[in-house]
C-alpha cells in the first residue's frame, strides 16, 4: 500500500529536521574560540550566526502544504539591494546615525510596515556546540544572538525569526516585502526603544552567503534581520537561501516617566470664620 499524504509529510519533516541539525552542528564551533583578538571573536560570532540562519530554514508549512497552499514568502526586489557596483563596500546609510547606546537586551521587535510585533528571546550555544534556534511552536517569536551585540549598542546585532512553522507563516514571513528607508523598532530592557532605518534588503543563495558582510563588526550600531528565502525546493523540502535586512540606528525613544512630577502641596483645610 502506498504512503498517505500525511505519512509522506511526516517523513519529509523528519528528514529535513535531521538535515538541519547536521548543518547546524557542522557550522557551529564545538567549543568557543579563545578571545585572542577582535578578529577571532568576529569569526566565532559569524560562525554561530551562520548556524542560526541554517537552523531557521525548516520550511515546515511548505513541507506540509506545498507552495500552492499559501503564496511563498515575498522576496525583495533588486531595487532594495545595495548597488551592484560596490557589493562589498561599506554599508550605505539611508539616514543619519546617532551615537550607540549602552548594551541592554532586547525585549521586543516591531516592524510596522509588515505588522510585526513580537517578543524576543536570547539564543545561545547548545551543549554540542551548535546554536539554538527559536522554538518552532511559537509563530510570533524572534531570537537574538546573545553572544553578539545587543540592538542599539556598538556592533552588528543579529535578530532572526522563522519564516514559517507547521501551522502557518511565522514572524518573519513577510521580511522580503520591506523597503529601504522603512523603520524597525527594538524595545530594550532599559526602557529605551532603538529605532533603525533600513539600508537594504538582500537575498542570498545558501552557497553564496556573505558572512563577513552580514555579520562583520561595525563601529556603529547596526542591525541584521534574518530569515529564510530565496525560493523553496519542494523536492528537497528546504529553502534555497536567506533574506537579510540591513539597518542602522537613527533615533532613540526614551522611556516614559514612571510617574508625573509631583505638583504643589495640597492646600491646608480652611477653618470656618463663622461664629
Steps between C-alpha positions, in 0.01 A plus 500: 500500500639844409574769752224738592554874457518538879768229525705657222486838669604352836793318341607814314493703819714242680757487221519876477536540877792258494662697219456825690658351814794368299552835330483680833757269652732536202492881503512568872823476700527203735659721763517880511813642343739669743470876493847560360396797290203693369539323167483156661196605701331634186564169320351307791187716499467469123529121519228452759279758332531311172387188687198696620405593144512133401300388803212733412439353155280206586223595257243325719188659349603454138612142569153419629287694256713579196575840353156521343307490829632838609696733277876466554666763720552831318852555370673839481526664161834598351418864575524430874853357480829686525651641185647215292797725417633467855353189664782477758527872576403637843127493555341824368278682746140597425502763774723658763637279774477576870753401768472138619329419827642301791431125467155387610312183397213537252152412616291555187535570129245703305484556124189710435507463120447122517302489828773327700482546877677211668683421823863397480700235679877452523662221300812328629721201426370153578718242681611353165625840387220571254279805529144475625229644278171654616246231590288412199178462700462880532428683176547844655845481655840631391842406633812711542855369521596566862869445428512810280401866525165596647279710268588866536848439641823525303537215254284282280198359683335189358126434528360194327158347465330206331338560164237235578406227746289187470182705548566784257705810419715618789640827634734586209292357214462845341855625559570505127219753444683777688644806325800722549434784742236316704537464875574214738443563870664297775376543856775443759514394862624847604170651383641664189383419148774485237365611162687376193466609138526234231797543264435200277329161473687227319448131429785250479526141389632257760829457315552876459424627849741793571572437869745785542265753342203385705664431836822704487581747779391863483602814687136612484180348632373276221230235476447194283165326471529150355261234381485242223411575140639484152231259384390162626609160367199269540704192416771571758247654744716803572542867429778588262653789693442792734342844500709757690390848603779752565421794728674756721399699809343836414310600814426400857174535688549549870267328745199687626528626858376249751293767674405859439716755682364586839282812501474765770405388846123492555346798680435456869132476592347843561344559837163660505500868602133490589420530865 
